[in-house]
Amino acid sequence: MPSQSNPDGKTPESGDKGDAGLQRSLRDSASYLGIGSSLAFTVLLCLWLGHWLDKKFGTEPRYFLVGAVVGVVAAFLHFWKMYRAMSGGKK
């Protein structure tokens, strides 16, 4: 009896050899996937804190701008630490 094939042309007995490569790629790149969201969260948190302080003290936009600068600097420093850790500390 001939084996049945799936729409993608693979037989159930052949396994998914292509999935192993995908899983390996995802595992290798997993540490890089969270960088963007981590940086955005850092900046947005500092902006929100600056906005909250401005509303509390009536000093708009002073603390919002300070929060923006602190957020960008903190995000850059966080990125730099992550880069150094991922590259093994090489310059």
ABEGO torsion letter per residue (X at the ends): XBBBBBAAGBBAAAEBAAAAAAAAAAAAAAAAAAAAAAAAAAAAAAAAAAAAAAAAAGAOAAAAAAAAAAAAAAAAAAAAAAAAAAAGGBX
